[in-house]
């Protein structure tokens, strides 16, 4: 996991993306422990309060569970819920923009499929 710099998004949003990407990539499975706030802050060179804010958002959404005195863990079903949410966001927000740009540039969608197979 690495936090990209030079973004216009707030740091806690980028941290959420880093954590979500790690869960989606299988780096953390359902039930796995997540790095402590301090460890993730050190790894990402971020303020621990900012990391705590990112984790709190996941906790509020039920994607992370806290076991007092033990740490934070990926909640059961979190990966599937994140994947479903990302798919929905892609289909409703990103894909229409991609399609519109392809039309403007005169790119036939079949070219993408051919490129993928090559």
N, C-alpha and C positions, 0 to 999 in steps of 0.2 A: 504494500500500500504506500502510495506517495501522494502528497498534496501538491498539486500543480500551482505554480505561482503565476502572477501576472493576470489574474482573472478579475472580472468585474463583479463576480458573485461574492457575497459575504463569506468569510472564512468558515463559519459554522455550516453553511450550505455546502461548501466544498468538502468539508469533513464528512458530512452526511453522505455525499456522493461516494467518497472514498470507502466508507464503511459499507454502504449498500452494494457497491461494486464488488467488494471482497466477499460479501455474503452471496451475491449472485454468482460469482466465479467459483464458489465452493471452498474458498479459503477458510470460511467459518460455516459449519453446518448447523442445522437446528440442534440446540442444546450445547453447542461449543461455547467455551468461555471467550469473551472479547478482551482485548488488552485493557489494562486499567487506564483510568483517565490520565494519570501521570505518564504512563508508558507511551500511550498514543500521542500525548502532547509532545513528549520528547522526540518520538519518531517523526512526527509531522512538523516539528518546530512551531508549535502553536501554543497558545495560552491554555492552561488546564481548564479555566472557566469556559473557554470557547468549546473545548472538547466535551465538557460536562453538558453544555447546552445542546450540542449535537446528539449526545447519548440520550438526554432527556426527551428530545423529540421522538426518538425511536421508542423509548419507554412509553411515552404518551400514546403512541400508535400501537402498542402491544407487540412490537417487533423485538424488543429486548426486555428481559426480565432481570431483576436485581435480587440476588440472594445475599442478605445482610451478612457482612463479615467474610463473604466468599468472593463476590464480584458480580460482573454483568455477564449474561449469557444470551445467546441467540434464542429467541422464543420458538417454540414448536410451530411450524408452518410459516415462519418468517420468510424463508427463501421463496416459497411459492407465492406468498402475498406480494413480496417485492417484485417478483417477475411479472405477475399479473398487472400490477400497477404500472410498471415500466412499459409493458406491452401496450396497455391502454393509452398511456401518455404518448408513446411513439405513434400509434395509429391515429390518434385524434389531433395531435399537435405537430409532430415532426413530419410524418409522411405527406400530409397535404402540402406542406411547404416544399418538400423534395419533389413531389409530382409537378407542382407549379413551376419550379425551376427547370425541371427536365423539359417541360413543354416550351418554356421560353428559349431553352438552348437547343431544342429540336432533337432531344435524345429519346430514342425509342426504348421502352422498358425491356424489350427482348434482348437488347445489347447487354444489359446488366446480367441477364441470365446466362448468356453466352460467355461473358467475361468470367463469371463465377465458375463455369465448367472447365475453362481453359487452364 
